[in-house]
Amino acid sequence: MSLGTIALDRISTPAGRVEQAVGGSAVFFCAAASLLCEVRIVGVVGNDYPLLELDFLRRRGVDFGGVAQLPGPSFFWSGEYSEDYRSRATLETRPGVLTDFDPRVPEGWRDSRMIFLGNIDPKLQLALLDRTEGPALVVADTMNYWIEEAREALMQLLARIDVLIVNDEEAVQLSGADDLAEAAARIRSLGPGVLVIKRGEAGASLYGEGWSHSCPSFAPDRLRDPTGAGDAFAGGFMGRLERDGRHDRVALCRAAAFGAAAGSFAVEDFSVERFRSLTADELAARAQAIALAAPPPVEAGGRTAAQRGGRQR
């Protein structure tokens, strides 16, 4: 089950411009995860939202039973990227019906085994958690705005989740440590057993109890729009964990490769356009290439499992 925003975006990049494009953390997450497993989505849209644009997700097994449609405008975001894509300016944000949103969890969904809490107000993330019954794995994403403006609620959330996904700047902001390994240790002490730090072109770093892992990125065939790449990473990551049915170190490292693959596909076109034609086989092939390029996980003390003479667990 996934919670997140379902948005309309206006995006300008060096490759072009789109208006009223479907987007949001929940949409990008589902676009990637639905290639690997069935997904339940919780969110809200206004009466202006083009839900038919998301029919390709329904056909892949995404259940929209947790999406409320309220009178009023949908959440809207507008952004512009620099010529080198390295910076992004938010031009406009209109929350619309998100202002009055209260996550509704259908009765049959309360026992969902895995939960993804996408980038949204931590109070809403907590509200959804309160309406579930003992999930096996809870993964959350957040951003600099919530770290600054909703820190108390975010701290409550961190104490109740298993995995946190943030980028490197957010990890530094949340922890107060410039060194990512130290930042990971501090954040993990707040609750999540595993921290995933997205590092853009440098890939992603995973930190668990006594181990770390570096997952490389993949150079996309073309770069048009980076919006939603992080949410697609989360979708590929959790979709693989759901398929594996486990979340030990080996599974987490394998899932990171699927996350990196999904993120690299997301940037190849605007909105979720690339995912409309993407197949599970294409995703798996790119994930395999990423996994083969990744170094083995490193244990505390700098040793790999092979150097220790044992198997990874």
KEKE-3310 file (N, C-alpha, C; in steps of 0.2 Angstrom, whole numbers, plus 5000, padded with zeros to 4 digits):
npx = (5004:5003:5005:5003:5006:4995:4997:4995:5006:5017:5030:5046:5060:5077:5074:5061:5044:5030:5012:5000:5003:5002:5007:5016:5021:5015:5010:5022:5028:5019:5019:5032:5033:5022:5026:5031:5024:5007:4999:4992:4984:4984:4977:4972:4962:4957:4941:4945:4955:4963:4959:4958:4970:4978:4974:4983:4990:4980:4977:4988:4986:4985:4977:4965:4956:4958:4959:4953:4941:4938:4928:4935:4951:4965:4980:4994:5009:5023:5038:5055:5070:5087:5099:5109:5103:5106:5100:5085:5070:5057:5042:5029:5017:5002:4991:4978:4965:4972:4974:4963:4964:4962:4969:4961:4959:4954:4944:4948:4962:4969:4978:4989:5004:5016:5021:5022:5026:5025:5032:5025:5015:5021:5011:5001:5006:5008:4995:4990:4998:4992:4981:4983:4987:4999:5010:5023:5034:5039:5041:5048:5048:5054:5056:5066:5058:5048:5057:5061:5049:5040:5046:5044:5033:5039:5049:5042:5037:5049:5052:5044:5046:5054:5063:5071:5070:5080:5088:5105:5107:5096:5099:5110:5104:5094:5101:5112:5125:5139:5146:5142:5141:5141:5130:5120:5121:5117:5104:5098:5098:5087:5077:5073:5079:5086:5094:5092:5101:5099:5109:5109:5118:5128:5123:5116:5117:5116:5113:5114:5112:5128:5133:5136:5131:5135:5126:5127:5123:5114:5117:5105:5096:5092:5090:5077:5067:5069:5060:5051:5060:5066:5054:5051:5062:5060:5048:5053:5062:5054:5045:5052:5056:5044:5041:5051:5048:5055:5066:5079:5097:5103:5092:5088:5099:5098:5086:5089:5095:5085:5078:5086:5087:5073:5072:5081:5075:5064:5068:5069:5059:5045:5034:5025:5028:5037:5035:5023:5026:5036:5043:5042:5053:5062:5065:5070:5082:5090:5091:5099:5111:5115:5117:5127:5137:5139:5149:5152:5142:5148:5155:5155:5170:5176:5176:5171:5159:5164:5178:5178:5175:5163:5145:5134:5121)
npy = (4994:5011:5028:5045:5060:5065:5073:5087:5093:5107:5108:5114:5111:5109:5101:5104:5108:5105:5105:5103:5090:5073:5068:5067:5060:5048:5043:5042:5032:5021:5019:5013:5003:4995:4987:4976:4971:4970:4985:4995:5011:5026:5042:5058:5067:5081:5087:5091:5082:5072:5057:5046:5047:5039:5026:5016:5012:5006:4995:4988:4982:4991:4997:5008:5010:5017:5031:5046:5057:5074:5089:5103:5110:5100:5095:5105:5108:5117:5118:5122:5118:5120:5123:5113:5104:5102:5110:5115:5125:5129:5135:5137:5132:5124:5118:5114:5102:5094:5100:5098:5084:5068:5053:5039:5022:5008:4995:4981:4983:4986:4977:4977:4971:4977:4994:5010:5026:5040:5055:5067:5077:5073:5071:5066:5054:5048:5047:5038:5026:5024:5018:5005:4988:4981:4980:4971:4978:4995:5009:5025:5041:5058:5076:5091:5102:5097:5092:5104:5111:5103:5095:5089:5080:5072:5066:5058:5050:5043:5035:5024:5018:5007:5008:5023:5034:5046:5061:5065:5079:5081:5071:5076:5088:5083:5076:5084:5081:5082:5071:5057:5044:5046:5054:5044:5035:5043:5046:5033:5030:5036:5028:5021:5006:5004:5015:5024:5033:5044:5048:5055:5056:5049:5038:5027:5025:5013:5010:4999:4989:4987:4986:4992:4998:5002:5007:5009:5022:5023:5028:5036:5033:5045:5061:5070:5074:5076:5075:5066:5055:5051:5046:5035:5028:5023:5016:5005:4999:4995:4987:4977:4971:4967:4957:4948:4945:4946:4956:4956:4959:4955:4955:4969:4976:4970:4975:4989:4990:4988:5000:5010:5007:5010:5023:5028:5026:5034:5047:5048:5054:5066:5068:5053:5046:5037:5026:5021:5012:5004:4989:4975:4966:4974:4983:4974:4969:4981:4983:4972:4975:4986:4980:4971:4980:4985:4986:4974:4972:4981:4977:4982:4988:4987:4976:4964:4952:4941:4943:4940:4927:4921:4919:4932:4938)
npz = (5000:4996:5000:4995:4986:4972:4958:4948:4936:4930:4920:4916:4906:4899:4889:4885:4888:4898:4902:4914:4917:4923:4939:4954:4970:4973:4961:4953:4961:4960:4946:4944:4954:4950:4939:4945:4955:4963:4968:4980:4981:4990:4991:4986:4974:4964:4957:4944:4940:4928:4928:4919:4912:4920:4918:4913:4924:4931:4923:4925:4937:4948:4962:4965:4975:4987:4984:4985:4978:4978:4979:4970:4966:4960:4968:4964:4955:4950:4941:4936:4928:4928:4914:4915:4922:4935:4945:4952:4952:4961:4955:4958:4970:4973:4985:4984:4985:4994:5005:5014:5016:5022:5025:5019:5023:5015:5022:5019:5017:5028:5033:5025:5020:5016:5017:5009:5013:5005:5000:5009:5020:5036:5046:5040:5035:5047:5051:5042:5045:5058:5055:5051:5052:5060:5049:5040:5034:5034:5024:5022:5014:5013:5014:5012:5016:5025:5035:5040:5043:5049:5060:5072:5071:5061:5068:5076:5067:5062:5072:5070:5058:5046:5036:5029:5016:5009:5001:4998:5003:5011:5021:5027:5032:5041:5050:5055:5052:5042:5036:5027:5032:5046:5047:5043:5054:5064:5060:5059:5073:5077:5074:5061:5054:5043:5032:5016:5005:4993:4979:4967:4952:4957:4962:4975:4992:5005:5022:5035:5050:5055:5042:5025:5009:4992:4978:4961:4949:4934:4917:4908:4893:4887:4893:4899:4909:4926:4936:4948:4949:4960:4967:4959:4960:4973:4971:4962:4971:4982:4975:4971:4983:4988:4979:4981:4994:5006:5017:5020:5021:5008:5000:5001:4995:4982:4979:4978:4966:4957:4961:4957:4943:4939:4942:4933:4921:4923:4920:4907:4900:4900:4914:4918:4906:4900:4907:4903:4892:4896:4900:4912:4910:4903:4914:4923:4916:4916:4929:4932:4926:4933:4946:4943:4942:4954:4969:4982:4997:5012:5027:5045:5049:5037:5029:5016:5013:5006:5009:5022:5021:5022:5019:5012:5022)
capx = (5000:5007:5002:5007:5003:4993:4997:4996:5013:5019:5037:5050:5067:5080:5071:5054:5039:5023:5007:4995:5005:5000:5013:5015:5025:5011:5009:5028:5029:5015:5022:5038:5031:5017:5029:5034:5019:5001:4999:4986:4986:4980:4978:4967:4962:4951:4937:4949:4960:4962:4960:4959:4978:4981:4971:4988:4991:4974:4978:4994:4984:4985:4970:4963:4951:4960:4959:4946:4940:4934:4927:4940:4957:4970:4987:4997:5016:5026:5045:5059:5076:5093:5102:5113:5099:5108:5096:5078:5067:5049:5039:5022:5013:4995:4989:4971:4961:4976:4973:4958:4964:4962:4970:4956:4961:4948:4944:4952:4969:4972:4983:4994:5011:5022:5018:5026:5024:5028:5034:5019:5015:5022:5005:4997:5010:5007:4988:4989:5000:4988:4975:4985:4988:5005:5014:5030:5039:5036:5047:5045:5052:5052:5060:5069:5053:5045:5062:5062:5043:5036:5051:5041:5029:5044:5053:5037:5037:5055:5052:5039:5047:5059:5067:5069:5074:5081:5094:5111:5106:5091:5102:5114:5099:5090:5106:5117:5132:5141:5149:5136:5141:5139:5123:5116:5121:5112:5097:5096:5097:5081:5071:5074:5085:5090:5094:5094:5103:5100:5115:5109:5122:5133:5119:5113:5120:5112:5116:5111:5116:5135:5135:5134:5131:5134:5122:5129:5117:5114:5116:5099:5097:5092:5088:5072:5064:5071:5054:5049:5065:5066:5049:5051:5067:5056:5044:5057:5065:5049:5042:5057:5056:5037:5042:5056:5045:5059:5069:5086:5103:5104:5086:5088:5104:5095:5080:5091:5097:5079:5076:5091:5084:5067:5074:5085:5069:5059:5071:5070:5053:5041:5029:5026:5027:5042:5033:5018:5028:5041:5041:5046:5059:5067:5067:5075:5088:5094:5093:5104:5117:5117:5119:5134:5142:5140:5153:5148:5141:5154:5153:5158:5177:5178:5177:5166:5157:5169:5184:5177:5175:5156:5140:5130:5114)
capy = (5000:5017:5035:5050:5065:5063:5080:5090:5097:5111:5107:5116:5108:5111:5097:5106:5110:5101:5108:5099:5083:5069:5067:5066:5055:5041:5041:5039:5026:5016:5018:5009:4997:4990:4982:4971:4968:4973:4990:4999:5018:5030:5049:5063:5072:5086:5086:5092:5077:5067:5050:5042:5047:5034:5019:5011:5009:5001:4989:4984:4980:4996:4997:5015:5011:5022:5037:5051:5063:5079:5095:5108:5109:5095:5097:5107:5110:5120:5119:5124:5115:5124:5121:5107:5099:5101:5114:5116:5130:5128:5142:5138:5126:5125:5112:5112:5097:5091:5104:5094:5077:5063:5047:5034:5015:5003:4989:4976:4985:4988:4972:4977:4968:4982:5001:5015:5033:5044:5062:5071:5079:5068:5070:5062:5048:5045:5045:5031:5021:5023:5014:4999:4983:4977:4979:4968:4983:5002:5013:5032:5046:5064:5081:5096:5106:5093:5092:5111:5114:5098:5091:5085:5075:5068:5062:5053:5045:5040:5030:5019:5015:5002:5011:5030:5036:5053:5062:5067:5085:5079:5067:5081:5093:5079:5073:5089:5079:5082:5065:5053:5038:5048:5056:5038:5032:5047:5045:5026:5030:5039:5023:5016:5001:5005:5022:5024:5040:5044:5053:5057:5053:5045:5032:5027:5022:5010:5009:4995:4987:4984:4985:4998:4996:5007:5005:5014:5024:5020:5033:5035:5034:5052:5065:5075:5077:5072:5075:5059:5050:5048:5042:5029:5023:5020:5011:4999:4997:4991:4982:4971:4968:4963:4951:4944:4942:4947:4962:4956:4963:4954:4958:4976:4978:4969:4980:4996:4990:4989:5006:5014:5006:5013:5030:5030:5026:5040:5054:5048:5057:5070:5064:5046:5044:5032:5020:5018:5007:5001:4982:4972:4963:4980:4985:4969:4969:4987:4982:4967:4978:4990:4975:4968:4985:4987:4983:4970:4976:4982:4976:4986:4986:4988:4969:4962:4945:4937:4944:4937:4920:4919:4921:4937:4937)
capz = (5000:4995:5002:4992:4982:4965:4957:4941:4936:4925:4921:4911:4907:4893:4883:4883:4893:4899:4906:4917:4917:4929:4943:4962:4973:4973:4954:4951:4964:4957:4939:4944:4957:4947:4935:4949:4960:4964:4972:4982:4982:4995:4990:4984:4968:4964:4951:4938:4938:4922:4930:4913:4911:4924:4917:4912:4930:4933:4919:4928:4944:4954:4965:4966:4980:4992:4981:4986:4973:4982:4975:4971:4962:4963:4970:4958:4956:4944:4942:4931:4928:4924:4908:4916:4926:4942:4950:4951:4955:4962:4953:4961:4973:4975:4988:4982:4990:4998:5012:5018:5015:5028:5022:5020:5021:5015:5027:5017:5016:5034:5035:5020:5022:5015:5016:5007:5014:5000:5002:5010:5027:5041:5050:5035:5035:5054:5051:5038:5050:5064:5052:5048:5057:5060:5043:5040:5032:5033:5021:5021:5011:5016:5010:5016:5019:5031:5040:5043:5045:5053:5063:5078:5068:5057:5073:5078:5061:5061:5077:5069:5052:5046:5031:5027:5010:5008:4997:5003:5007:5017:5026:5031:5036:5046:5055:5057:5051:5035:5033:5026:5036:5052:5046:5043:5061:5068:5058:5061:5080:5078:5073:5055:5054:5037:5028:5009:5004:4985:4978:4960:4947:4961:4964:4981:4998:5010:5028:5040:5056:5054:5035:5020:5002:4987:4972:4956:4945:4927:4913:4904:4885:4886:4899:4898:4915:4932:4941:4950:4948:4967:4969:4955:4964:4979:4968:4960:4977:4986:4971:4971:4990:4988:4975:4985:5000:5012:5017:5023:5018:5001:4997:5001:4990:4976:4978:4977:4959:4954:4962:4952:4936:4938:4942:4927:4916:4924:4918:4900:4896:4904:4918:4918:4899:4899:4911:4899:4887:4899:4902:4918:4907:4902:4921:4926:4913:4918:4936:4933:4924:4939:4951:4941:4942:4961:4974:4987:5003:5016:5034:5049:5049:5030:5025:5012:5015:5003:5012:5028:5020:5023:5014:5014:5024)
cpx = (5004:5002:5007:5003:5001:4992:4996:5002:5014:5027:5041:5058:5071:5077:5064:5050:5033:5019:5002:4996:5004:5007:5011:5019:5021:5011:5016:5030:5026:5017:5027:5036:5026:5020:5032:5029:5012:5002:4993:4988:4981:4982:4972:4968:4956:4947:4939:4954:4958:4963:4961:4966:4981:4978:4977:4990:4986:4975:4984:4992:4985:4978:4969:4958:4952:4961:4953:4946:4935:4933:4932:4946:4962:4976:4991:5004:5019:5034:5049:5067:5081:5095:5106:5109:5101:5105:5089:5075:5059:5046:5032:5020:5007:4992:4982:4967:4965:4976:4968:4958:4965:4963:4964:4959:4956:4949:4949:4960:4972:4978:4988:5001:5016:5018:5024:5023:5028:5029:5027:5020:5016:5016:5001:5000:5008:4999:4987:4992:4996:4982:4977:4986:4994:5009:5021:5035:5036:5042:5044:5050:5050:5057:5062:5063:5050:5051:5062:5055:5039:5041:5048:5037:5034:5047:5048:5037:5043:5055:5048:5040:5053:5065:5066:5073:5074:5087:5099:5110:5101:5094:5106:5109:5096:5095:5110:5124:5133:5143:5143:5135:5139:5132:5118:5116:5117:5105:5094:5095:5090:5075:5072:5080:5089:5089:5096:5095:5104:5105:5115:5114:5127:5129:5116:5117:5115:5116:5112:5115:5122:5136:5133:5134:5131:5131:5124:5122:5118:5113:5111:5101:5097:5089:5083:5069:5065:5065:5052:5054:5066:5060:5048:5057:5063:5051:5047:5060:5060:5045:5046:5057:5049:5038:5046:5053:5049:5063:5076:5091:5103:5098:5086:5093:5102:5090:5083:5093:5091:5076:5080:5088:5078:5068:5077:5080:5065:5061:5071:5064:5050:5036:5031:5026:5031:5039:5026:5020:5033:5038:5045:5052:5064:5070:5072:5082:5093:5096:5099:5111:5120:5120:5126:5139:5144:5145:5149:5147:5147:5151:5157:5166:5180:5178:5170:5164:5162:5176:5184:5176:5168:5151:5137:5123:5109)
cpy = (5006:5023:5040:5055:5062:5070:5081:5094:5101:5111:5110:5114:5110:5107:5099:5108:5106:5105:5103:5092:5079:5068:5066:5060:5048:5039:5038:5033:5020:5014:5013:5002:4992:4986:4976:4967:4972:4979:4993:5006:5022:5037:5052:5066:5076:5084:5088:5087:5073:5060:5045:5041:5041:5027:5014:5008:5004:4994:4984:4981:4985:4997:5004:5016:5015:5029:5041:5056:5068:5085:5100:5106:5103:5098:5099:5110:5112:5121:5120:5121:5120:5120:5114:5102:5099:5105:5114:5121:5129:5135:5143:5131:5128:5118:5109:5107:5094:5094:5100:5087:5073:5056:5041:5027:5011:4997:4984:4977:4986:4983:4971:4975:4973:4989:5006:5022:5038:5051:5066:5073:5073:5066:5065:5055:5044:5043:5039:5025:5019:5018:5008:4994:4979:4975:4976:4973:4990:5006:5020:5036:5053:5069:5086:5101:5103:5093:5098:5112:5109:5093:5086:5079:5070:5064:5057:5047:5040:5034:5024:5016:5010:5005:5018:5031:5043:5054:5064:5074:5084:5076:5071:5085:5089:5078:5078:5087:5079:5076:5060:5047:5040:5051:5049:5035:5036:5046:5038:5026:5033:5034:5018:5012:5002:5012:5021:5031:5040:5050:5055:5053:5048:5038:5032:5023:5019:5009:5005:4994:4983:4983:4992:4995:5002:5004:5011:5016:5021:5026:5032:5036:5041:5055:5070:5078:5073:5071:5068:5054:5046:5044:5035:5025:5020:5014:5004:4996:4992:4986:4976:4967:4964:4957:4946:4941:4942:4954:4962:4960:4962:4956:4965:4979:4976:4974:4987:4996:4991:4997:5011:5013:5010:5021:5033:5030:5032:5046:5054:5052:5061:5065:5057:5042:5038:5025:5017:5012:5003:4994:4980:4969:4968:4982:4980:4968:4975:4986:4977:4970:4982:4985:4972:4973:4987:4983:4979:4974:4976:4981:4981:4984:4986:4981:4968:4954:4940:4937:4940:4929:4917:4921:4928:4935:4942)
cpz = (5000:4997:4998:4989:4975:4963:4949:4941:4929:4925:4915:4912:4900:4887:4881:4889:4893:4903:4908:4916:4923:4932:4950:4964:4972:4966:4951:4954:4961:4950:4939:4948:4954:4941:4938:4954:4960:4969:4974:4984:4986:4993:4988:4978:4968:4958:4945:4936:4933:4924:4924:4911:4915:4923:4915:4918:4932:4929:4922:4935:4950:4956:4967:4972:4986:4990:4982:4981:4977:4977:4976:4966:4965:4965:4964:4960:4950:4946:4936:4932:4925:4918:4909:4920:4933:4947:4947:4955:4955:4960:4957:4964:4975:4978:4986:4987:4995:5005:5016:5018:5021:5025:5024:5018:5021:5020:5025:5016:5022:5036:5029:5023:5022:5014:5014:5009:5010:5003:5002:5018:5032:5045:5046:5035:5042:5054:5048:5042:5055:5061:5049:5054:5056:5054:5044:5039:5031:5030:5020:5017:5014:5012:5015:5019:5025:5037:5044:5046:5050:5057:5068:5076:5064:5062:5076:5073:5061:5066:5076:5062:5052:5041:5029:5021:5009:5003:5001:5006:5012:5022:5031:5035:5042:5052:5059:5056:5044:5032:5033:5030:5043:5052:5046:5050:5065:5067:5060:5069:5082:5077:5067:5055:5048:5034:5021:5008:4996:4984:4970:4956:4951:4963:4971:4986:5003:5016:5033:5046:5055:5047:5031:5013:4997:4980:4967:4953:4938:4922:4908:4897:4883:4892:4897:4904:4921:4937:4942:4950:4955:4969:4965:4958:4969:4976:4966:4966:4981:4982:4971:4978:4991:4984:4978:4991:5006:5011:5021:5019:5010:4997:4996:4995:4983:4974:4976:4969:4955:4955:4957:4945:4935:4938:4936:4921:4917:4920:4910:4896:4902:4908:4918:4911:4898:4902:4907:4894:4890:4901:4909:4916:4906:4909:4924:4923:4915:4925:4937:4931:4930:4944:4950:4942:4949:4965:4979:4993:5008:5023:5038:5050:5042:5026:5022:5015:5012:5006:5019:5027:5021:5018:5017:5017:5024)
residu = (MET:SER:LEU:GLY:THR:ILE:ALA:LEU:ASP:ARG:ILE:SER:THR:PRO:ALA:GLY:ARG:VAL:GLU:GLN:ALA:VAL:GLY:GLY:SER:ALA:VAL:PHE:PHE:CYS:ALA:ALA:ALA:SER:LEU:LEU:CYS:GLU:VAL:ARG:ILE:VAL:GLY:VAL:VAL:GLY:ASN:ASP:TYR:PRO:LEU:LEU:GLU:LEU:ASP:PHE:LEU:ARG:ARG:ARG:GLY:VAL:ASP:PHE:GLY:GLY:VAL:ALA:GLN:LEU:PRO:GLY:PRO:SER:PHE:PHE:TRP:SER:GLY:GLU:TYR:SER:GLU:ASP:TYR:ARG:SER:ARG:ALA:THR:LEU:GLU:THR:ARG:PRO:GLY:VAL:LEU:THR:ASP:PHE:ASP:PRO:ARG:VAL:PRO:GLU:GLY:TRP:ARG:ASP:SER:ARG:MET:ILE:PHE:LEU:GLY:ASN:ILE:ASP:PRO:LYS:LEU:GLN:LEU:ALA:LEU:LEU:ASP:ARG:THR:GLU:GLY:PRO:ALA:LEU:VAL:VAL:ALA:ASP:THR:MET:ASN:TYR:TRP:ILE:GLU:GLU:ALA:ARG:GLU:ALA:LEU:MET:GLN:LEU:LEU:ALA:ARG:ILE:ASP:VAL:LEU:ILE:VAL:ASN:ASP:GLU:GLU:ALA:VAL:GLN:LEU:SER:GLY:ALA:ASP:ASP:LEU:ALA:GLU:ALA:ALA:ALA:ARG:ILE:ARG:SER:LEU:GLY:PRO:GLY:VAL:LEU:VAL:ILE:LYS:ARG:GLY:GLU:ALA:GLY:ALA:SER:LEU:TYR:GLY:GLU:GLY:TRP:SER:HIS:SER:CYS:PRO:SER:PHE:ALA:PRO:ASP:ARG:LEU:ARG:ASP:PRO:THR:GLY:ALA:GLY:ASP:ALA:PHE:ALA:GLY:GLY:PHE:MET:GLY:ARG:LEU:GLU:ARG:ASP:GLY:ARG:HIS:ASP:ARG:VAL:ALA:LEU:CYS:ARG:ALA:ALA:ALA:PHE:GLY:ALA:ALA:ALA:GLY:SER:PHE:ALA:VAL:GLU:ASP:PHE:SER:VAL:GLU:ARG:PHE:ARG:SER:LEU:THR:ALA:ASP:GLU:LEU:ALA:ALA:ARG:ALA:GLN:ALA:ILE:ALA:LEU:ALA:ALA:PRO:PRO:PRO:VAL:GLU:ALA:GLY:GLY:ARG:THR:ALA:ALA:GLN:ARG:GLY:GLY:ARG:GLN:ARG)
# end
